[in-house]
Amino acid sequence: MTIIYDDIKDTYDDIKPGSIIPYKIKVGLIADVPVFGKITLPLEKEGEIPVPYKPDVDLDKVEFDSFSFEETSATLHLKLENKNDFDLGLNALEYEVWLAEVSIVNAKLDKSAKVDKNGISYIELPVSFRPKDFGSALWDMIRGKGAGYAMKGNLDVDSPFGPMKLPFNKEGGRTRLKKKNKEESEDDEY
């Protein structure tokens, strides 16, 4: 049996992404048995179907480990929000990140993490890129004007309903450089 999520959502207005829908299927199989004739065999199956909600992935902050115009290494702190009514077990993350319309990383990270239902988890992604490829956008970031960023990719997760590959896409985000003061904690944004 194939289930098309859009058809389910279009049929029932109260079904929202991220919810779990109970179902019951009743089927009668008719068999023509010699001597007895036609026999109806009733079958019944109950269970639950998830209607997965695409995860909300956002860039929380960037920590620069080393900065030079030739090569810069940094750690991207991603915020992963699970809006489903079930836990997700993250197995891998395929991602591509653009900063000022320049692709800075395209990779796959094999990382295990648990994201609680309706919860938030943070993932650290190490990256390295060449700032001189940004052109004038780099100077806009240094002067505090900021630059746009975008992300897309897939999360490979385990759920109570089996493995799932959930796509994510974030466009139009803005980032700016912020110098860290000695009094500020490590949680402050860059």
C-alpha positions in Angstrom: 0.0 0.0 0.0 1.3 3.4 -0.9 0.4 6.5 1.2 0.7 10.0 -0.3 0.9 12.5 2.5 -0.5 15.4 0.4 -3.6 13.4 -0.3 -4.1 12.7 3.4 -3.6 16.4 4.4 -6.0 17.5 1.6 -8.7 15.1 2.8 -8.6 16.0 6.5 -8.2 19.6 7.6 -7.3 18.7 11.2 -4.1 16.7 10.2 -1.1 18.9 10.7 2.5 18.2 9.8 4.4 16.7 12.7 1.5 14.7 14.0 0.9 11.0 14.3 -2.3 9.6 12.8 -3.9 6.4 14.1 -5.4 4.1 11.4 -7.4 1.0 11.1 -7.7 -1.1 7.9 -10.4 -3.7 7.5 -10.2 -6.0 4.4 -12.3 -8.9 3.4 -10.5 -11.5 1.2 -12.9 -13.7 -0.8 -11.6 -17.1 -1.7 -13.3 -19.8 -3.8 -12.6 -23.0 -2.0 -13.6 -26.4 -3.5 -16.4 -28.1 -1.6 -17.1 -25.1 0.6 -17.6 -22.5 -2.1 -16.8 -18.8 -1.5 -15.3 -17.9 1.9 -14.7 -14.4 3.2 -11.6 -14.0 5.3 -11.7 -10.8 7.4 -8.4 -9.1 8.0 -7.9 -6.1 10.3 -4.7 -4.0 10.9 -4.2 -1.1 13.3 -1.3 1.2 13.6 0.0 4.8 13.3 1.2 6.8 10.4 3.6 9.8 11.0 3.1 13.0 9.0 6.7 14.3 9.3 7.3 18.0 9.6 10.4 19.2 7.9 13.0 20.2 10.5 13.8 23.8 11.0 17.6 24.2 10.5 19.2 27.6 11.2 22.7 29.0 11.6 22.9 30.0 15.2 26.5 31.4 15.1 29.9 31.1 13.5 33.1 30.8 15.6 36.3 31.6 13.7 39.1 29.3 14.8 41.7 31.0 12.5 41.2 33.9 10.1 43.3 34.9 7.1 42.4 36.1 3.6 44.0 32.9 2.2 42.3 30.3 4.4 39.9 30.6 7.2 38.7 27.8 9.5 35.5 28.1 11.5 32.8 26.2 13.3 29.2 26.6 12.2 26.7 26.1 15.1 23.5 24.9 13.6 20.2 25.0 15.5 18.0 22.0 14.7 14.4 22.2 15.7 12.2 19.0 15.7 8.6 20.1 15.4 7.3 16.5 15.3 5.4 14.6 18.0 8.1 11.9 18.0 11.8 11.8 18.7 14.4 11.8 15.9 17.7 10.0 16.0 20.1 11.9 13.7 22.5 9.6 11.8 24.0 11.9 9.2 23.7 15.4 7.8 24.3 16.3 4.1 24.6 20.1 3.7 25.8 22.9 1.6 26.2 26.4 3.0 26.5 29.7 1.0 27.8 32.9 2.5 27.4 36.0 0.4 26.3 33.8 -2.5 29.6 31.9 -2.4 29.5 28.2 -1.5 31.8 27.7 1.4 31.1 24.1 2.2 29.4 21.0 0.6 29.8 18.0 2.8 28.3 15.1 4.6 28.8 14.7 8.4 28.1 11.4 10.1 27.0 12.5 13.5 24.8 10.8 16.0 22.5 12.9 18.1 19.0 12.6 19.6 16.5 15.4 18.9 13.6 15.2 21.3 10.0 15.6 20.1 9.2 19.3 19.8 12.8 20.0 21.0 15.9 21.8 19.9 19.4 20.4 19.4 22.7 22.1 18.3 25.2 20.6 15.9 28.7 21.9 15.3 30.1 21.7 11.7 33.8 22.4 11.1 34.4 24.3 7.8 37.3 26.0 6.0 37.0 28.5 3.1 38.9 31.3 1.4 37.6 34.8 2.3 39.2 36.4 -0.7 36.6 34.5 -2.9 33.9 36.7 -1.3 35.0 40.0 -3.0 33.2 43.1 -1.7 30.8 41.0 0.5 33.7 40.4 2.9 34.2 44.1 3.4 30.5 44.5 4.0 30.7 41.9 6.8 33.8 43.5 8.3 32.1 46.9 8.3 29.1 45.5 10.2 26.7 45.5 7.2 26.4 41.7 7.3 26.0 39.3 4.4 23.3 36.8 3.4 23.6 33.1 3.9 21.7 30.1 2.7 21.7 26.4 3.6 20.2 23.3 2.1 20.6 19.6 2.7 19.1 16.4 4.1 18.9 14.9 7.5 19.1 11.1 7.8 17.2 10.2 10.9 15.7 7.2 12.7 12.2 7.6 13.9 9.8 5.2 15.7 8.4 4.6 12.1 11.8 3.7 10.5 14.5 5.6 8.8 13.6 8.9 7.1 15.5 11.4 4.9 14.2 14.8 5.7 15.2 17.8 3.5 15.8 21.3 4.8 16.3 24.6 3.1 17.0 28.0 4.6 17.4 31.1 2.4 17.7 34.8 3.1 19.4 34.6 6.5 21.8 37.4 7.5 25.0 37.2 9.4 27.5 39.9 10.6 30.8 39.9 12.4 30.9 40.7 16.1 34.0 41.0 18.1 33.9 39.0 21.3 34.7 41.0 24.5 36.4 39.3 27.4 33.3 39.6 29.6 31.1 37.9 27.0 30.5 34.2 27.3 31.2 31.6 24.7 27.5 31.5 23.8 27.5 35.0 22.3 27.0 35.4 18.6 29.7 36.2 16.1 
